[in-house]
Amino acid sequence: MIDQDDAVGRSVWTEFTRGMRGRWRQRRDMLRLLPSAGAVVLGCAVGVQLVAGLLPVGFVLATSWVIADVPSAVAAGIDSAEWRRLRDHLVAAAALFFAIQLLLPVQAFLGVLLRRRIDDRIRDRLMSDSFRGSGIAALEDPEILDQAADGLTMLRTDNWSPGAACAGFVALLSRYLQTVAAAAVIGVVYAWWAGAAVLAAGLTIRFGYRLGLSVFGRIFMSHQRVRRRRFYFRDLLFTAGAAKEIRVFGLLDWIGSRYADAFMQSSVPVWRQRRRIFYGPYVLYTSAALLLLGGSLAAAAGATARGTITLGSFMIVMQAALSSIRIGGFIAESDVQTEYGMNAETALRRFGQLTAEAAAVERGGAAVPDDLPTREIRFEQVTFRYAPDSPPVLDRLDLTIPAGASLAVVGLNGAGKTTLVKLLARLYEPESGRITADGVDIRTFDAVAWQRKVAAIFQDFVHFELSVRDNVGFGAAGRPDDAVVEDALRRAGALDLVAALPAGLDTRLSRQYADGTELSGGQWQRIAIARALIAVHDRARVLVLDEPTAALDARAEVAFFERFLDLTRGVTSLVISHRFSTVRRADRIAVLEHGRVVESGTHAELLALGGRYAQLFTLQAARFTDDAPEEETADA
């Protein structure tokens, strides 16, 4: 991430002397994106811009000749050669004017087409970067999230995207060509030094303005973290998921004030630096440009008065000078687009580098045997923590999951149950120790291939706003037949539910669509479980359910587990639960506490042991009696 102090402290002069290499590197990266627009689109865009750069210079010459021809044409009369020459020049000027106007929508169309094509390639690259590697730790890293937040925001904003920057660079071709051609006309018509002076005046303002914009862009990017917090509060105010609690708890004013605070924290420093960057230097380089431009025009006017050049030539010099100096003004189709688009590309490229670095530490590439596991999956002295300075979530954990059997893992909040699932699915890698399948470290396997062996439904599983068929069918590698989907729904106890929906399997599961419907939490869990069951039918050898019945009532939960264990008999399954009574039929039960397995056995064995499991089981059972203890709860 850009260092804020460095960015804020940089002046235009510092940017010119020390930032030149960085700016050229940014421009080089943007130019490398241009071919992704396609040779035809890019070639047409460049050709049109070149023509658009020359037409205004032709218009300047034609109108200047018209003005110069008027006195002689009036004196000679309508039928004279002078009058016909005036007419021809007037027709040429009109034709050039209309050509310029007709070319404007063509320039805009090609610019939009070029932007969209390049942005599409950027989105493809972003998706690839986001899913590089098997783990998700990189997507929880604050620096990576900061980079992604700004880059994604700009990618969604048409005028600030990398594609818009590329289109802006192409659009500059016409502007610079017009500037140089107009200066060359001055040099030919009047004097070479006047053309050079006018060119220098325009480029002085241009480079000064762009340097200031470059520093401003760096300062803007240095406030990524505060801006991300601002976007979070903004999204809360316009997201249906948060609307219920905002209304019930009366949080509108609180969130609104936090949004306003974050907005001011991310904006006020930028506004202050903008004044420092633009206003002071602006006076200096515009004064220098004014001297160059004013001196050239004054000299040309003096030459006209002395008869050294004609009035027509002076008109050419004056109009060409004004045309050339326009490069120093704000260019609507380029300036903001190129600066912020380059920053967006830099942020997204950095995001890709960070995810690549995170994925580079992954090991393994061996194929996974189809029948794995045949004996067991073992956690051997596994230690894991989410951050280097945080306490371990799992601390030298030893756990065995027998192949073809069901293991239930129970424990209190923070015991590490869900983390255990994430390690098994290789969403994270252990800090120390190893996880083996039939004695082979799973890190030696290709990570993606191993993940295809694991069918997992997490507590926060995704509610896809798609059809029932898609929500269930995503569990299979390909598109399964409706009969397979219906069988999975039947086994999950959701077939009658789906049959009652307006469009059956085609019903979209979201009320945000006209033809959609919303499910309850328990109904959604049945859909998710059907997704896991279809994955087992398709290819998975290990079934993981992380709190699969949290949204079901107690009676439905007991019925589900009894049915689930019967349906998955012979499948290696791991069930995470905080309700001890519902997992009693599992082949084995492990009690997780403080990152370690403290007890393991069958339900009967653990009750007979009279240890932690028996204590917590009794506490939960007491909830349904009048003598419930108050000192401890086993709810997770």
C-alpha positions as a printed Julia matrix, in Angstrom:
636×3 Matrix{Float64}:
   0.0     0.0     0.0
   1.16    3.55   -0.73
   2.76    5.15    2.3
   0.47    7.97    3.42
   3.17   10.21    4.88
   5.28    9.89    1.74
   2.32   10.64   -0.52
   1.14   13.64    1.51
   4.63   15.12    1.75
   5.38   15.01   -1.95
   5.36   18.24   -3.88
   5.02   18.74   -7.62
   8.78   19.31   -7.83
   9.47   16.13   -5.85
   7.12   14.24   -8.13
   8.98   15.58  -11.16
  12.46   14.78   -9.86
  11.79   11.5    -8.04
   8.51   10.17   -9.38
   9.27   10.11  -13.08
  10.26    6.45  -13.12
   7.07    5.41  -11.35
   4.91    7.38  -13.75
   6.58    5.89  -16.8
   6.18    2.41  -15.3
   2.46    3.04  -14.82
   2.08    4.23  -18.4
   4.03    1.28  -19.72
   1.72   -1.11  -17.85
  -1.32    0.64  -19.31
   0.05    0.53  -22.86
   0.55   -3.22  -22.47
  -3.19   -3.53  -21.9
  -4.1    -1.9   -25.23
  -3.68   -5.02  -27.43
  -6.32   -6.8   -25.33
  -8.93   -4.52  -26.95
  -8.35   -6.31  -30.26
  -6.31   -5.25  -33.28
  -9.31   -3.98  -35.27
 -10.79   -1.88  -32.46
  -7.41   -0.49  -31.43
  -6.4     0.26  -35.02
  -9.69    2.05  -35.76
  -9.48    4.03  -32.52
  -5.91    5.17  -33.23
  -6.71    6.03  -36.86
  -9.76    8.08  -35.93
  -7.79    9.97  -33.27
  -5.06   10.82  -35.76
  -7.6    12.2   -38.22
  -9.33   14.05  -35.37
  -6.01   15.65  -34.46
  -5.39   17.03  -37.95
  -8.89   18.3   -38.76
  -8.84   21.24  -36.29
  -5.55   22.47  -37.76
  -7.11   22.37  -41.24
 -10.09   24.28  -39.89
  -7.76   26.94  -38.46
  -6.08   27.38  -41.86
  -9.38   27.48  -43.76
 -11.03   30.04  -41.46
  -7.91   32.18  -41.43
  -7.87   32.18  -45.21
 -11.55   33.15  -45.23
 -10.84   36.15  -43.02
  -7.82   37.13  -45.14
  -9.81   36.78  -48.39
 -12.74   38.98  -47.34
 -11.21   42.44  -48.16
  -9.96   41.46  -51.63
 -13.17   39.57  -52.46
 -15.36   42.55  -51.5
 -13.19   44.91  -53.53
 -13.11   42.66  -56.64
 -16.81   41.8   -56.69
 -18.92   38.63  -56.86
 -17.73   37.37  -60.24
 -14.03   37.75  -59.47
 -11.42   35.06  -58.85
 -10.94   36.51  -55.36
 -14.6    35.92  -54.55
 -14.45   32.34  -55.83
 -11.35   31.74  -53.72
 -13.23   33.07  -50.66
 -16.14   30.76  -51.48
 -13.87   27.73  -51.8
 -12.16   28.49  -48.51
 -15.53   29.0   -46.81
 -16.82   25.66  -48.15
 -13.61   23.95  -46.98
 -13.97   25.48  -43.51
 -17.6    24.36  -43.28
 -16.72   20.84  -44.48
 -13.91   20.57  -41.94
 -16.21   21.82  -39.17
 -18.87   19.24  -39.97
 -16.21   16.52  -40.27
 -15.01   17.37  -36.75
 -18.58   17.2   -35.41
 -19.34   13.93  -37.21
 -16.16   12.37  -35.87
 -17.0    13.11  -32.22
 -19.56   10.28  -31.74
 -17.25    7.89  -33.61
 -14.43    8.77  -31.2
 -16.76    8.3   -28.24
 -18.08    4.95  -29.54
 -14.61    3.52  -30.18
 -13.44    4.79  -26.79
 -16.32    3.02  -25.01
 -15.73   -0.17  -27.0
 -12.02   -0.1   -26.19
 -12.74    0.54  -22.49
 -15.24   -2.27  -22.2
 -13.01   -4.82  -23.89
 -10.02   -3.99  -21.72
 -12.09   -3.9   -18.53
 -13.5    -7.32  -19.41
  -9.93   -8.66  -19.59
  -9.16   -6.97  -16.25
 -12.2    -8.63  -14.66
 -11.08  -12.0   -15.99
  -7.64  -11.43  -14.49
  -9.19  -10.28  -11.21
 -11.28  -13.45  -10.95
  -8.19  -15.53  -11.63
  -6.21  -13.62   -9.01
  -9.0   -13.91   -6.43
  -9.1   -17.7    -6.76
  -5.39  -18.28   -7.19
  -4.45  -21.1    -4.86
  -6.77  -23.13   -2.68
  -6.7   -21.09    0.5
  -8.74  -18.08    1.6
  -6.26  -16.53    4.04
  -5.1   -14.01    1.43
  -8.67  -12.78    0.97
  -8.81  -11.9     4.68
  -5.56   -9.94    4.72
  -6.19   -6.2     5.42
  -3.65   -4.96    2.86
  -5.06   -7.19    0.14
  -8.59   -6.1     0.99
  -7.56   -2.43    0.88
  -6.06   -2.88   -2.58
  -9.08   -4.82   -3.81
 -11.58   -2.3    -2.42
 -10.16    0.69   -4.29
  -9.45   -1.26   -7.46
 -12.94   -2.78   -7.53
 -14.6     0.56   -6.85
 -12.77    2.15   -9.76
 -13.42   -0.85  -11.99
 -17.15   -0.44  -11.32
 -16.92    3.28  -12.12
 -16.72    3.54  -15.89
 -14.7     6.76  -15.95
 -12.09    5.55  -13.44
 -11.42    2.04  -14.7
  -8.19    0.78  -16.3
 -10.04    0.48  -19.61
 -11.09    4.13  -19.35
  -7.44    5.04  -18.76
  -6.41    3.19  -21.91
  -9.16    4.93  -23.88
  -7.98    8.24  -22.41
  -4.41    7.61  -23.56
  -5.62    6.89  -27.09
  -7.73   10.05  -27.0
  -4.59   12.05  -26.16
  -3.2    11.2   -29.59
  -5.5    13.7   -31.27
  -4.77   16.37  -28.67
  -0.98   16.1   -28.9
  -1.06   15.81  -32.68
  -3.21   18.94  -32.86
  -0.81   20.76  -30.5
   2.32   19.84  -32.45
   0.73   20.46  -35.87
  -0.55   23.89  -34.8
   2.91   24.86  -33.5
   4.46   23.66  -36.75
   2.04   25.87  -38.73
   3.16   28.88  -36.67
   6.76   28.01  -37.4
   6.11   27.83  -41.15
   3.85   30.89  -41.43
   5.77   33.18  -39.1
   8.95   32.01  -37.31
  10.26   28.72  -35.96
  11.04   30.17  -32.55
   7.44   31.4   -32.18
   6.14   27.91  -32.92
   8.56   26.46  -30.37
   7.54   29.05  -27.75
   3.83   28.38  -28.22
   4.45   24.63  -28.01
   6.5    25.1   -24.84
   3.73   27.24  -23.31
   1.09   24.58  -23.86
   3.27   21.71  -22.66
   4.39   23.65  -19.57
   0.8    23.99  -18.39
   0.08   20.42  -19.41
   2.96   18.82  -17.56
   2.47   21.01  -14.52
  -1.2    20.1   -14.31
  -0.54   16.36  -14.81
   2.23   16.34  -12.21
  -0.16   17.9    -9.72
  -2.84   15.38  -10.65
  -0.33   12.56  -10.18
   0.52   13.71   -6.64
  -3.17   14.17   -5.9
  -3.84   10.62   -7.12
  -1.18    9.25   -4.78
  -2.71   11.1    -1.84
  -6.16    9.83   -2.78
  -4.91    6.25   -2.87
  -3.15    6.62    0.49
  -6.53    6.84    2.23
  -7.67    3.4     1.07
  -8.34    2.01    4.54
 -10.52    4.89    5.73
 -12.34    4.91    2.4
 -13.09    1.19    2.74
 -14.66    1.85    6.15
 -16.71    4.64    4.58
 -17.99    2.29    1.89
 -18.91   -0.26    4.56
 -21.16    2.21    6.4
 -22.62    3.39    3.09
 -23.5    -0.15    2.07
 -25.15   -0.78    5.45
 -27.54    2.08    4.73
 -28.58    0.6     1.38
 -28.45   -3.15    2.04
 -31.61   -5.12    2.69
 -29.81   -7.55    5.0
 -29.0    -4.8     7.49
 -32.27   -2.9     7.13
 -34.15   -5.0     9.7
 -31.78   -4.41   12.6
 -31.16   -0.77   11.65
 -34.89   -0.19   12.0
 -35.48   -2.35   15.06
 -32.58   -0.92   17.04
 -32.88    2.62   15.67
 -29.35    2.66   14.26
 -29.95    5.01   11.33
 -28.53    8.13   13.0
 -25.58    6.2    14.48
 -24.59    4.61   11.16
 -25.23    7.84    9.31
 -22.92    9.77   11.63
 -20.22    7.1    11.32
 -20.51    7.27    7.56
 -20.22   11.05    7.66
 -17.15   10.83    9.94
 -15.46    8.3     7.67
 -16.31   10.4     4.63
 -14.73   13.49    6.17
 -11.66   11.55    7.37
 -11.05   10.26    3.85
 -11.92   13.49    2.04
 -10.78   16.52    4.08
  -7.03   15.63    3.96
  -7.38   15.12    0.21
  -9.07   18.48   -0.23
  -6.38   20.25    1.78
  -3.57   18.66   -0.21
  -5.33   19.47   -3.45
  -5.11   23.17   -2.65
  -1.42   22.84   -1.81
  -0.66   20.84   -4.93
  -2.65   22.72   -7.55
  -3.0    26.38   -6.61
   0.57   27.38   -5.76
   2.35   25.63   -8.63
  -0.5    26.61  -10.99
   0.39   30.29  -10.63
   4.03   29.59  -11.5
   3.65   27.46  -14.6
   0.72   29.43  -16.01
   2.74   32.65  -15.57
   5.63   31.11  -17.49
   3.26   29.91  -20.21
   1.61   33.35  -20.4
   4.98   35.0   -21.0
   5.83   32.59  -23.81
   2.43   32.8   -25.47
   2.04   36.58  -25.01
   5.54   37.25  -26.28
   4.95   35.18  -29.42
   1.62   36.81  -30.24
   2.98   40.3   -29.52
   5.9    39.67  -31.85
   3.55   38.37  -34.56
   1.29   41.42  -34.16
   4.33   43.7   -34.51
   5.41   41.88  -37.65
   1.91   42.32  -39.08
   1.95   46.06  -38.31
   5.31   46.42  -40.04
   4.04   44.51  -43.07
   6.43   41.58  -42.58
   3.52   39.14  -42.58
  -0.02   39.57  -43.86
  -3.19   39.88  -41.83
  -4.17   36.39  -42.94
  -0.87   35.02  -41.67
  -1.42   36.75  -38.32
  -4.87   35.19  -38.07
  -3.31   31.8   -38.72
  -0.67   32.41  -36.02
  -3.26   33.59  -33.49
  -5.74   30.74  -34.07
  -2.98   28.12  -34.22
  -1.56   29.45  -30.95
  -4.94   29.19  -29.25
  -5.39   25.7   -30.68
  -1.95   24.62  -29.46
  -2.37   26.08  -25.96
  -5.59   24.1   -25.43
  -3.46   21.09  -24.47
  -2.79   22.83  -21.16
  -6.46   22.84  -20.11
  -8.51   20.11  -18.54
  -9.14   17.33  -21.06
 -12.5    15.83  -20.17
 -12.03   12.59  -22.1
  -8.6    11.81  -20.67
  -7.25   13.48  -17.54
  -9.33   12.02  -14.7
  -9.72    8.72  -16.54
  -6.0     8.17  -17.08
  -4.89    9.16  -13.59
  -7.44    7.2   -11.59
  -7.52    4.38  -14.1
  -3.75    3.98  -13.7
  -4.2     3.95   -9.92
  -6.91    1.32  -10.26
  -4.66   -0.84  -12.44
  -1.79   -0.41   -9.97
  -4.06   -1.46   -7.08
  -5.45   -4.47   -8.94
  -1.99   -5.52  -10.13
  -0.72   -5.28   -6.55
  -3.7    -7.36   -5.46
  -2.67  -10.03   -7.97
   0.91   -9.95   -6.72
  -0.19  -10.4    -3.11
  -2.5   -13.32   -3.9
   0.26  -14.89   -6.01
   2.7   -14.59   -3.11
   0.15  -16.2    -0.8
  -0.47  -19.04   -3.26
   3.24  -19.59   -3.86
   3.7   -21.12   -0.41
   1.26  -23.93   -1.21
   2.79  -27.31   -1.73
   1.68  -30.39   -3.56
   0.54  -31.38   -6.98
   0.06  -35.13   -6.8
  -3.17  -36.7    -7.96
  -5.65  -37.84   -5.34
  -6.55  -41.55   -5.52
 -10.23  -42.05   -6.32
 -10.9   -44.25   -3.3
  -9.13  -42.05   -0.72
  -9.58  -42.37    2.24
  -9.88  -46.11    2.76
  -8.63  -46.24    6.38
  -8.68  -42.86    8.11
  -7.97  -39.16    8.1
  -5.73  -38.01   10.93
  -4.84  -34.65   12.45
  -1.36  -35.12   13.91
  -0.14  -32.47   16.38
  -1.83  -29.74   14.33
  -1.34  -26.16   15.49
  -2.97  -23.2    13.79
  -3.48  -19.52   14.47
  -5.09  -16.87   12.24
  -2.43  -14.23   12.88
   1.21  -14.6    13.98
   0.62  -12.66   17.21
  -2.69  -14.29   18.13
  -3.16  -17.31   20.44
  -3.48  -20.69   18.72
  -6.98  -21.78   17.77
  -5.81  -25.37   17.5
  -2.94  -26.4    19.75
  -1.17  -29.68   18.91
  -4.48  -31.28   18.02
  -4.68  -35.05   17.53
  -7.86  -36.39   15.94
  -8.8   -39.46   13.88
 -11.7   -39.59   11.44
 -12.31  -43.27   10.53
 -13.02  -43.89    6.86
 -16.62  -44.85    6.15
 -17.77  -43.76    9.6
 -19.32  -40.67   11.15
 -17.46  -38.52   13.64
 -19.18  -35.72   15.55
 -17.09  -32.9    16.99
 -18.72  -30.92   19.8
 -17.53  -28.09   21.98
 -18.13  -24.59   23.26
 -17.69  -21.34   21.37
 -14.12  -20.71   20.26
 -13.06  -24.33   20.68
 -11.83  -24.43   17.06
 -14.51  -26.62   15.49
 -15.02  -24.6    12.32
 -11.27  -24.0    11.99
 -10.78  -27.75   11.99
 -13.13  -28.0     9.0
 -11.32  -25.23    7.12
  -7.98  -27.0     7.6
  -9.44  -30.29    6.4
 -10.72  -28.54    3.25
  -7.3   -26.87    2.79
  -8.76  -23.39    2.97
  -5.89  -22.8     5.41
  -2.67  -24.68    6.03
  -1.5   -25.77    9.51
   1.21  -23.76   11.21
   2.75  -27.04   12.38
   1.81  -30.69   12.38
   0.06  -32.37    9.48
  -3.23  -33.8     8.25
  -2.98  -37.21    6.57
  -5.27  -39.38    4.5
  -4.3   -43.06    4.76
  -0.94  -41.9     6.08
  -0.22  -39.41    3.24
   0.08  -35.7     4.05
  -2.79  -34.02    2.17
  -0.46  -31.09    1.36
   1.3   -33.36   -1.12
  -1.9   -33.58   -3.15
  -3.1   -31.06   -5.69
  -5.11  -28.68   -3.53
  -8.01  -28.23   -5.96
  -8.27  -31.99   -6.52
  -8.34  -32.59   -2.78
 -11.06  -29.98   -2.3
 -13.18  -31.8    -4.86
 -13.01  -34.8    -2.54
 -14.54  -32.81    0.31
 -18.19  -31.81    0.3
 -18.64  -29.16    2.98
 -21.58  -27.1     4.12
 -20.44  -24.3     6.41
 -22.42  -22.32    8.96
 -22.44  -19.3     6.64
 -23.1   -21.2     3.41
 -23.98  -19.12    0.37
 -27.61  -18.36   -0.45
 -27.31  -18.17   -4.23
 -30.04  -15.92   -5.68
 -30.56  -18.52   -8.39
 -32.94  -21.37   -9.08
 -33.37  -24.38   -6.81
 -31.83  -26.51   -9.56
 -28.67  -24.39   -9.54
 -28.43  -24.16   -5.75
 -28.51  -27.94   -5.44
 -26.73  -28.79   -8.69
 -23.65  -26.73   -7.8
 -22.6   -29.69   -5.66
 -21.82  -31.71   -8.81
 -18.92  -31.12  -11.19
 -21.25  -30.86  -14.18
 -24.93  -30.11  -14.62
 -26.8   -33.05  -13.04
 -30.09  -34.43  -14.31
 -33.27  -33.29  -12.61
 -33.76  -36.83  -11.31
 -30.44  -36.61   -9.44
 -31.33  -33.18   -8.03
 -34.75  -34.41   -6.9
 -33.22  -37.47   -5.26
 -30.82  -35.26   -3.27
 -33.74  -33.02   -2.25
 -35.74  -36.05   -1.17
 -32.9   -37.36    0.99
 -32.48  -33.91    2.56
 -36.23  -33.77    3.29
 -36.79  -30.82    0.95
 -38.58  -32.38   -2.03
 -42.09  -31.53   -0.8
 -40.9   -27.99   -0.07
 -39.63  -27.54   -3.63
 -42.74  -29.12   -5.15
 -44.83  -26.45   -3.42
 -42.77  -23.57   -4.87
 -44.28  -21.57   -7.77
 -41.94  -22.91  -10.45
 -40.55  -25.99   -8.73
 -36.87  -26.49   -9.52
 -36.88  -23.32  -11.62
 -37.96  -21.08   -8.72
 -35.44  -18.33   -8.04
 -34.62  -18.24   -4.33
 -34.8   -14.52   -3.66
 -37.66  -12.08   -3.19
 -35.59   -9.4    -4.91
 -36.77  -10.81   -8.26
 -40.31  -10.7    -9.59
 -40.5   -14.48  -10.03
 -38.56  -15.33   -6.88
 -39.39  -16.49   -3.37
 -37.54  -16.48   -0.06
 -36.93  -19.49    2.17
 -36.66  -19.7     5.92
 -33.34  -20.48    7.57
 -34.27  -24.13    8.1
 -35.46  -24.5     4.51
 -32.23  -22.99    3.22
 -30.26  -25.5     5.26
 -32.12  -28.37    3.67
 -31.24  -26.96    0.23
 -27.58  -26.68    1.29
 -27.56  -30.23    2.65
 -29.01  -31.47   -0.64
 -26.11  -29.7    -2.35
 -23.66  -31.64   -0.16
 -25.43  -34.93   -0.77
 -25.29  -34.45   -4.53
 -21.56  -33.77   -4.19
 -21.15  -37.11   -2.43
 -23.14  -38.77   -5.19
 -20.93  -37.09   -7.8
 -17.35  -37.34   -6.56
 -16.77  -36.39   -2.93
 -15.46  -38.97   -0.47
 -15.64  -36.86    2.69
 -18.82  -35.11    3.83
 -18.51  -32.22    6.28
 -21.5   -30.53    7.9
 -20.63  -27.52   10.05
 -23.63  -26.76   12.3
 -26.0   -28.1     9.63
 -29.15  -27.91   11.78
 -28.62  -24.6    13.58
 -31.8   -23.16   12.08
 -33.99  -26.24   12.7
 -36.09  -26.77   15.79
 -35.08  -29.5    18.25
 -37.55  -32.12   16.97
 -36.67  -31.52   13.31
 -32.99  -31.6    14.21
 -33.2   -35.01   15.88
 -35.22  -36.4    12.96
 -32.73  -34.98   10.47
 -29.7   -36.51   12.16
 -31.31  -39.91   12.44
 -32.14  -39.79    8.76
 -28.81  -38.27    7.78
 -26.75  -40.93    9.54
 -28.78  -43.65    7.88
 -28.42  -42.04    4.43
 -24.67  -41.52    4.74
 -23.83  -44.87    6.24
 -20.48  -45.9     4.77
 -19.49  -42.31    3.9
 -16.64  -40.65    5.76
 -18.48  -37.82    7.47
 -17.55  -35.14    9.95
 -20.35  -33.33   11.77
 -19.79  -30.17   13.79
 -22.49  -29.35   16.32
 -23.11  -27.49   19.55
 -26.16  -29.6    20.46
 -24.87  -32.69   22.16
 -28.16  -34.6    22.19
 -28.5   -34.67   18.4
 -25.12  -36.31   17.68
 -25.51  -39.25   20.04
 -26.0   -41.65   17.12
 -22.66  -40.76   15.51
 -20.15  -43.62   15.37
 -17.75  -41.59   17.47
 -17.86  -38.24   19.26
 -14.89  -35.97   20.01
 -15.03  -33.12   22.53
 -12.94  -30.13   21.49
 -11.81  -27.63   24.09
  -9.05  -25.0    24.0
  -7.89  -26.27   20.62
  -7.45  -29.89   21.68
  -9.49  -33.09   21.84
 -10.12  -33.69   25.54
 -12.39  -36.74   25.16
 -13.33  -39.19   22.46
 -15.65  -42.18   22.26
 -19.23  -43.22   21.68
 -22.1   -41.47   23.36
 -22.5   -44.24   25.9
 -18.76  -44.39   26.63
 -18.51  -40.66   27.18
 -21.51  -40.57   29.5
 -20.07  -43.46   31.47
 -16.76  -41.63   31.68
 -18.48  -38.8    33.53
 -16.13  -36.18   32.12
 -16.57  -32.99   30.16
 -19.01  -34.47   27.61
 -21.26  -35.87   30.32
 -21.19  -32.53   32.15
 -22.11  -30.48   29.07
 -24.69  -33.02   27.91
 -26.39  -32.84   31.3
 -26.35  -29.04   31.24
 -28.05  -28.93   27.86
 -30.6   -31.56   28.87
 -31.4   -29.52   31.98
 -32.55  -26.65   29.78
 -35.74  -28.57   29.13
 -36.44  -29.05   32.85
 -37.31  -26.63   35.63
 -34.0   -27.02   37.46
 -31.69  -25.65   34.75
 -28.3   -24.59   36.23
 -27.42  -20.92   35.79
 -23.69  -21.0    36.17
 -22.73  -22.41   32.75
 -24.15  -23.01   29.31
 -22.98  -25.4    26.65
 -24.51  -23.45   23.79
 -22.07  -22.6    21.02
